[in-house]
Amino acid sequence: MKRYTSIVLAIVLLGLAACSTSPTNKQVGATAGAVIGGVVGSALTGGSTVGTVAGAGAGAAVGYEIGKRVK
């Protein structure tokens, strides 16, 4: 699980570093949701890649929607 978390965190950090402007609330929400969802999905499925990816996708969608509503 630590390996997946490290990989997801590295991808997120590289993605944020590539932004030339400050990220929007939607982007921050989607990123945070993807990380949290990936970790939860991995934990619930015993480290399954499919569970991790599905959790990250669901988390990103939920985080994006929450980010839209935050002012």
C-alpha atoms as a printed R data frame, in Angstrom:
   type eleno elety resid chain resno       x      y       z
1  ATOM     1    CA   MET     A     1   0.000  0.000   0.000
2  ATOM     2    CA   LYS     A     2   2.879  2.372   0.737
3  ATOM     3    CA   ARG     A     3   4.138  1.882  -2.792
4  ATOM     4    CA   TYR     A     4   0.816  2.858  -4.380
5  ATOM     5    CA   THR     A     5   0.472  5.842  -2.091
6  ATOM     6    CA   SER     A     6   3.965  7.028  -2.992
7  ATOM     7    CA   ILE     A     7   3.279  6.638  -6.703
8  ATOM     8    CA   VAL     A     8  -0.026  8.518  -6.537
9  ATOM     9    CA   LEU     A     9   1.530 11.275  -4.422
10 ATOM    10    CA   ALA     A    10   4.434 11.661  -6.863
11 ATOM    11    CA   ILE     A    11   2.038 11.944  -9.807
12 ATOM    12    CA   VAL     A    12  -0.063 14.526  -7.982
13 ATOM    13    CA   LEU     A    13   2.955 16.610  -7.038
14 ATOM    14    CA   LEU     A    14   4.328 16.533 -10.577
15 ATOM    15    CA   GLY     A    15   0.935 17.499 -11.935
16 ATOM    16    CA   LEU     A    16   0.623 20.434  -9.575
17 ATOM    17    CA   ALA     A    17   4.189 21.553 -10.270
18 ATOM    18    CA   ALA     A    18   3.363 21.686 -13.976
19 ATOM    19    CA   CYS     A    19   0.584 24.232 -13.434
20 ATOM    20    CA   SER     A    20   1.625 27.742 -14.370
21 ATOM    21    CA   THR     A    21  -1.239 29.279 -12.423
22 ATOM    22    CA   SER     A    22  -2.764 28.557  -9.068
23 ATOM    23    CA   PRO     A    23  -5.078 25.547  -9.205
24 ATOM    24    CA   THR     A    24  -8.806 26.132  -8.959
25 ATOM    25    CA   ASN     A    25 -10.931 24.695  -6.163
26 ATOM    26    CA   LYS     A    26 -12.215 22.096  -8.641
27 ATOM    27    CA   GLN     A    27  -8.678 20.969  -9.456
28 ATOM    28    CA   VAL     A    28  -7.642 20.823  -5.818
29 ATOM    29    CA   GLY     A    29 -10.794 18.899  -4.937
30 ATOM    30    CA   ALA     A    30 -10.311 16.421  -7.767
31 ATOM    31    CA   THR     A    31  -6.664 15.866  -6.859
32 ATOM    32    CA   ALA     A    32  -7.331 15.412  -3.157
33 ATOM    33    CA   GLY     A    33 -10.278 13.151  -3.921
34 ATOM    34    CA   ALA     A    34  -8.188 11.018  -6.270
35 ATOM    35    CA   VAL     A    35  -5.466 10.544  -3.675
36 ATOM    36    CA   ILE     A    36  -7.874  9.733  -0.854
37 ATOM    37    CA   GLY     A    37 -10.015  7.522  -3.087
38 ATOM    38    CA   GLY     A    38  -6.972  5.635  -4.356
39 ATOM    39    CA   VAL     A    39  -5.746  4.937  -0.849
40 ATOM    40    CA   VAL     A    40  -9.188  3.843   0.327
41 ATOM    41    CA   GLY     A    41  -9.749  1.713  -2.771
42 ATOM    42    CA   SER     A    42  -6.398  0.036  -2.295
43 ATOM    43    CA   ALA     A    43  -7.052 -0.625   1.374
44 ATOM    44    CA   LEU     A    44 -10.520 -2.062   0.760
45 ATOM    45    CA   THR     A    45  -9.354 -4.409  -1.990
46 ATOM    46    CA   GLY     A    46  -6.113 -5.559  -0.394
47 ATOM    47    CA   GLY     A    47  -3.860 -3.598  -2.744
48 ATOM    48    CA   SER     A    48  -5.649 -4.505  -5.960
49 ATOM    49    CA   THR     A    49  -4.716 -2.281  -8.898
50 ATOM    50    CA   VAL     A    50  -8.304 -2.262 -10.117
51 ATOM    51    CA   GLY     A    51  -9.543 -1.225  -6.665
52 ATOM    52    CA   THR     A    52  -6.933  1.521  -6.433
53 ATOM    53    CA   VAL     A    53  -7.767  2.945  -9.855
54 ATOM    54    CA   ALA     A    54 -11.518  2.696  -9.284
55 ATOM    55    CA   GLY     A    55 -11.182  4.392  -5.907
56 ATOM    56    CA   ALA     A    56  -9.051  7.154  -7.403
57 ATOM    57    CA   GLY     A    57 -11.567  7.746 -10.185
58 ATOM    58    CA   ALA     A    58 -14.525  7.847  -7.838
59 ATOM    59    CA   GLY     A    59 -12.636 10.063  -5.403
60 ATOM    60    CA   ALA     A    60 -11.665 12.483  -8.170
61 ATOM    61    CA   ALA     A    61 -15.271 12.797  -9.300
62 ATOM    62    CA   VAL     A    62 -16.533 13.424  -5.772
63 ATOM    63    CA   GLY     A    63 -13.685 15.842  -5.006
64 ATOM    64    CA   TYR     A    64 -14.369 17.790  -8.207
65 ATOM    65    CA   GLU     A    65 -18.021 18.223  -7.297
66 ATOM    66    CA   ILE     A    66 -17.148 19.341  -3.777
67 ATOM    67    CA   GLY     A    67 -14.537 21.750  -5.182
68 ATOM    68    CA   LYS     A    68 -17.176 23.347  -7.436
69 ATOM    69    CA   ARG     A    69 -19.252 24.255  -4.404
70 ATOM    70    CA   VAL     A    70 -16.417 25.688  -2.268
71 ATOM    71    CA   LYS     A    71 -15.960 29.420  -2.589
